[in-house]
Amino acid sequence: MGRRRRGRAINGVLLLDKPQDISSNDALQKVRRIFNACKAGHTGALDPLATGMLPICLGEATKFSQFLLDSDKRYRVIARLGQRTDTSDSHGQIISEREVVITQAQLDAALETFRGDTLQVPSMYSALKHQGKPLYEYARQGIEVEREARPITVYELQFIRWEGNELELEIHCSKGTYIRTITDDLGELLGCGAHVIYLRRLQVANYPNQRMVTLEQLYELKQQAEDQEIEAGTLLDPLLLPMDTAVAHFPVIHLPSVVASYFKQGQPVRSGHNLASGEWVRVTESDENKFIGIAVIDDDGQVAPRRLVVETEPEIE
C-alpha cells in the first residue's frame, strides 16, 4: 500500500520575498509547512545571498513551474569593485585584490559588451548538473569541470550608480543568466576584479512585485488565524495567485464540458482555432473558464493534452 500524502490539496502560486542567507529550498519548505500543503516546488533557485521574488508553486501548480523557470528575470545588483572571489559573491574567499583605476567612459564601454545576445560560461559555483551532481559540489572539492558557454540575452542593463568601489546595476535578462558571472566577467574586463555583495530579484515573468509577501507576514497571518480560532487557510489562501498564471503567456482555448471530458482523459480533441502546429496553449472548461491543463496543437490541428490538473483530494493521515 502506498504512503498516504500529508497536507492540504491547495493549488496556486505564492510570490515569496525570499530573505537573505537561507537557501531557496529552505524557504520552500517553510512555505509548504505554513500552508500545510501536500506538494510544493519553487521556480528557479536564488543564491542564499540573494533576496526577492521566488515564485512557489503549491499542489497542481507544480506541474507548470517549468514555464516560470524558462521566463525572463529582472535583478538589482551591487558589485564590489577591486576584489575578486572564488564564488563571485561575498560568501566566497577573496582570490585577488587590485586597484580600481577606470573612467566612466571605460565603464560604459564595458557594460555595453554585456547587452544583447551573448555567450556565458556558467560559474563553477552554480547549481548546474554534471554527471548528476551540482557544479558547486565539485568546486568545493577543488575540482574544475569544463563548462560550455551558453547563449543568454540581456534585454536591458541599466547603470544606477558608481560610488567609490560600489557599482549598482539593474539587469533584465533571459533564463539561465548568472548575475554573479556577469559581475565577475565585468570585473575582469575592467582589470580590477569584482564580486556581488547585494542581489535582489525584482521580477519573474510578468508577476507583479507588489504581490510579494515575506515569511514574517505569513507567520503573522498563521498566528492571527490561531488567535481567532479559524483555519489558517482562511487568511493565507487569498495570497495565492491562480496556478495558470505560470502559463498566462500561452493562448487560451475554451472547451465545452462534453469535449473537455475527453481532453481530461488524455485524448486529443478538436476545437476551432487558427493556431499553428506545435504551439502550446492553456485550456479551460465550460462557461466558467476553469483551467484544466495545457496542451500542444498537433499536426492534425487537434488540442493534444500535455499536463492536466488533477482534482482529486489526497488522503490525509
N, C-alpha and C positions, 0 to 999 in steps of 0.2 A: 504494500500500500504506500503510495507516495506521501511525502511530507506535506501537511497542510500549511498553507500560507498564513502568516500572521499579518494583521493590519487591515486598514480600510481600503476598499476599492475606489480610491479617489483619483480622478483624472484631471490633468491640467498642467500649466506651465507657471512656475514661480520665478520671478526675476529677483534673484538674491543679490544684494550688495555684499559681495564677499569681503570679509575683514582681512587684514594683513596677518601674515605669519601662521596661517593654517592652510593645509592643502585643500584642493578642490574636493577631494574625496571625503575629507573630514567634514567640510561644510555640507556636502551632500547628505552624509549620514545624520548630521544634526537636524537638517530639514526633514528628512524621512521620519525620524523619531518624533519630531514636534507635530507633524501631521498624522503620525501613526499610519503611514502609507505602506501598503504591501509591496510596492515596487517603486523605484526611483532611479534616475540617471541624470548626469549632467551633460552639457553640450560643448565640451572643449575645455580642458583644464587651464586654470590660471596658476602661475607660479605662486608659492607661498608669499613671496614679497608683494605680489600684485593684489589690488583691490578692484572692486567694481562689478559690473554686470556678469553674473553667472546664471544663465537660464537653467533651471532644474525641472526636469520633466517627471511628473508623477503618474503612476498607473499606465494606462494605454498610451499616454503621450510619449512614453519612452520609445515607441515604435517609430516615431517621426523625428527623433532627436538628431539623426544623421544629417538632416537637411539644415539644421542650425549649425552643425559642425562645418558645413560647406559654405556658410554665409560670410558676408563681409563683416569686418570688425572696425571699431574706432577706439584709439587709445590716446591718453595723455601720458607722456614720459618725461622724466627729468634725468639727465645724464650728468655724471661727474667726469669732467674732462681732466686729463693729466694722469689718470690711473687706469690700468687695465687689470681685470681679474680673470681667474680661470673659469668662472661661471658666467662672465659678462654682466654680473649684477653684484650688489653689495653683500650678498651672502657668501661670496667666494673669497679666495685668497688673492691679495694683490701680487701680480707677477711682474709688473713693470710700472715705473713712475717716470714721467717725462714732463718737461716744461711746456706750458701752453703758450705757444708763440704763433698766433694766427690772426688774420684780419677778418672783418665782417665779409669782405668780398670773397675770401677763401672759403669761409663757412658757407656762404650762399651757393658757391660753385659746387662744393662737396655735397650739399643737400640735394641739389638738382640731379645728381647722378643716381639718387635712390628713387626718383619719381618715375611713374610709368611701369612698363613691363621689364622686369629684371630677373636674374637668376640668383638664388640664395643657397648657400651651403648651411644646413641646419647645425646648431650648436651640439657639441658632444653632451651637453647637459640638458638636452631636450628629451621628451618622452617618446620620441620616435623609436620604433622597434627594430632590432637587428637580431635575427635568429631567435625571435621570441622574447627578447629582453630589451627593456628601455635603454637607450644610449647612455643615460646618466649612470646606470649601474656599471657599465664598462668604464666610464670616466672616473668614477670613484675608486676603481681598481687600478687606475693609471693606464688603462688600455685605450688606444686611439683606434677608432673604426673609420674606414674610408666612407665618406658620405657623398652621394651625388647631389649636385646643385639642382634645385627645384625651381620651376617658374613661379613667380609671385607678381602681384600688381599692387603698387602703391598709388591709389587713386588721388590722394591728397596728402601732402606733407607740409604742415604749417609751422613756420618759425614763430614761437611765442616770446621767448626772452633768452638773453645770454648775459649772465651776471657773474663775474669772476670765473670760477671753474664749473658753474652750473649752466646747463643748456636745457631749455624746456621746449618740447615739440608736441604737436598733435598729429596723429597718423591715422588715416583711413586706408585700410588695406584688405587684400583678399585673404581667403582661408590659407592656413599653413604658413603665414608670415610670422617670423620671430622678431619681436621688437628688440630683444637683447642682442640678436645677431646684427640687426641694423645699427644699433648703438656701437657695438664693438667694431664693425666694419667702418663706421664713420670715424671713430677714434683713430683707427689705423690710417685711414685716408688723410686725416688731418695731421698725422705724425705725432700725436700726443697721447693717444690711448683714451678710452672712455668706458664707463660701465653704468648700468642702470641703478639709480638709487630710489626711484619712485616710479611706479607704473600703475595706471588705473584704466580699466576698460570702461569706456563711456557708453558703448552701444554694441549690440549684436543684431544683425539684420535690421529690421525696422522697428524693433521693440522700443517703446518709449522709456527713457531713463527715469522719468518721474514715477513709474510704476515699481521701481526697485524698492525692496524692503530689507532691513538688516536683521540679523539673528536676534539682536536685542528686542526689536519690535515684535518679532514672532514669539519670543519668550514672554513678553509682556502681555500679548493677546491670550496666550495659553493660560497665564496666571489669572487674567481677568475672567476667563471662562470658568476656571476653578472657583474663583471667589463668588461668581454669580450662579454657580452650580448648574452650568449648562455645558453641552458638548463643545469641546474646543473647536471642532469644525465649523460651528456656527459663526465664529469670529474669524477663523483662519481661511476657510474655503473661498470667501469672496475675494481674496487676494490673488487667486489663480486666474490666469488667462486661459481661454479655450485651447484645447490641445491642437486644433487645426491651425492655430496662429503660426506654428512651426513650418507650415506649408502654405501660408497665405499668399505666396507669390505664384502658386500654381493656378491656372484657370480652373473654374469650378464647373462641374456637370451635375445637374439635378436629375434624380431618377424617381419615377413614381414608385410607390411602395411595392407593387407587384413585381416590377423589374428589379427593384433593389433587393428583393428576397433572393433572387438568383445570384445577384452580384455578391451578396453576403455569404453565399455558399461557395464562393470562389470561382464562379463561372463568368466568362466574358459576356457582356450584354451590349445591345445596340442602343444608341441614343443619338438624337440629332445634334450634330456639331460640325464645325469646319476646321477641326484641329488636325495637325499632321501626325503621321505615324511616328511613334517613339516619344511623343510628348507626354509629360507627366501631368496628371490632373488630380484635384481633390473632389471627392464625390459626396453628395448629400442626398438625403432621402425625404420624399414627400414634401408637402407644403411647409412643413416646419423647418426644412433645410437642415436636418440633423446630420452631422458629419459621421460618415460610416467608413471612411478609408480613403486610400489613394490608389491610383491606377495608372496604367500606361495605355495609350492608344496603339492597338496592334496593327499589323499590316492589312487587316480586313476592315479597319476603321472601328473595331469594337473596343469597348471600355474594359480592359483586362485588369482585374484586381491584383494589387501587389502587397499591400498591407491593410488589414482590416481591423476595425475597432471591435473588440470582443466585449459584450455587455454582461457576461455572467459575473455574479458575485463570487469572490473567493471564500473558501471556508475559513473560519476563524477559530483558533483553538481556545 
